[in-house]
Amino acid sequence: MIPEFPKLKKLEFSDREEIEKFTSKFPPYSDFNFSNMWCWDIYHNMMISQLNENLVVLFSDYISGDSFLSFIGNNKVIETTSKLILFSKKNYHKLFLKLIPEETFLHFKGSDFIAKADRDSFDYIYLVEHLASMKNWTQNTSGKRIRKFIKTQPPYTIKHSFLHGVSHDEYKDVFRKWAESKNINNPFELNEYKAFKRFLEIPAKNLRLVSMYENKTMVGFTLYEIISNNYAISHFAKADKNHHSAIYDILNWEEAKYLHSLGIKYFNWEQDLGISNLRYSKIKYKPAFFLKKLRIELKSL
């Protein structure tokens, strides 16, 4: 059971149902997605609590690793924010909250807090129907690369599967080849790989894979989660780009076509963390909108 603030507890897999009771009232913000929370908590530092019927989370910054508080909910927002910032100041020497969903913005108007949009943390939301038509895009390099790939490369095979029960060795090999293409040593020591391994252990039917093969060899994959009839969220995409520059375009297109056949409307591709290459690659697919997140500070700061 999630304790009442200021008591916090370490995140456990058994918390999933209770956490999703809080988060299901909101669009699927990637940071508060339970699968993400669970699998990226590789050092077991994440902690949770509840305050005024809002879910409180102690996160670690994705880049620096520094601890900070956040919450999702619309109940007694000013009171909740005040208590959390005072707690954060005392325990983490920080006078701000991060990753606050945009839906709370109106509560801060006229208050003693400043709500600042945190562009680096915005989730990119795409129309699945738009991505599913990628092959026919005429004013975008992705469409051109897909058409050229189909015309000039050997036939490929796409496999759709549930996450549970797949061969780990194939995906491990794709991770290794992806890392080699980026001159990364010890790829299996990466936090990203450790998080992916935790994903492989989740026995959930809404977690699925799109795997791409050529000559029976896997050359890339994507991992996504179906959240509802309207939303899916992307968790991982890895490929041997040395194989062909269009491989991610093919994977994203095949994934979108399948989601479109299931009637899914929107696809969350998470944030770019302010990484320029990642931002460029996400923008080129033309997001429909963003799930915006805020940084909340006291006006006196």
CORMOHU-V823844 format. One line per field, one symbol per residue. ss: DSSP state (@ for helix, = for strand, . for the rest). phi: phi as a letter, one per 40 degrees, with the letter a starting at -180 (. if undefined). psi: psi as a letter, one per 40 degrees, with the letter a starting at -180 (. if undefined). A space follows every 10 residues. Layout:
ss=???
phi=???
psi=???
//
This chain:
ss=...=....== ..@@@@@@@@ @@@......@ @@.@@@@@@@ ......==== =..======= ......==== ==....@@@@ @@@@@@@@@@ @@...===== =@@@@@@@.. ..=====.@@ @.=====@@@ @@.@@@.... @@@@@@@@@@ @@....==== ==.....@@@ @@@@@@@@@@ @.....@@@. @@@@@@@@@@ ......==== ====..==== ======.... =========. ......@@@@ @@@@@@@@@@ @....===.. .....@@@@@ @@@.....== =.======.. .
phi=.ccccccbbc cbcccdcccc cccccbdccc cccddcdccc ccbfbcbbab afgbcbbccb dcbcgccaca abibbfcccc cdcccccccc bbfbbabbgc dddcdccccg ccbbbbcbdc bcccbbccdc cccddccbba cccccccccc cbbcdbbbbb acccgccccc ccccdccccc cbfccfdccc dcccccccdc cccbcccbbb bbbbfgbcba abbbbccacc bbbcbaabac cccacccccc cccccccccc ccgccbbcbg cbfgcdcccd cccccgccab ccbbbbbccc c
psi=hhihiehiii hideedddde dddeeiighd dehdddddde fdefehiiii hffihhhhih hdddeiiiii ihifhfdddd dddddddddd defhfiiifh ideedddehe aeihhhhgde ehhhhihddd deeddehdfh dddddddddd deiiiihhhh iidheihddd dddddddddd eefhifdeei ddddddddde ehgheehiih hhihfehhei iihihhdadd iihhdihhig eddieedddd dddddddddd deehdihhfa ieeehddddd ddddegidii hiiihhiide .
//
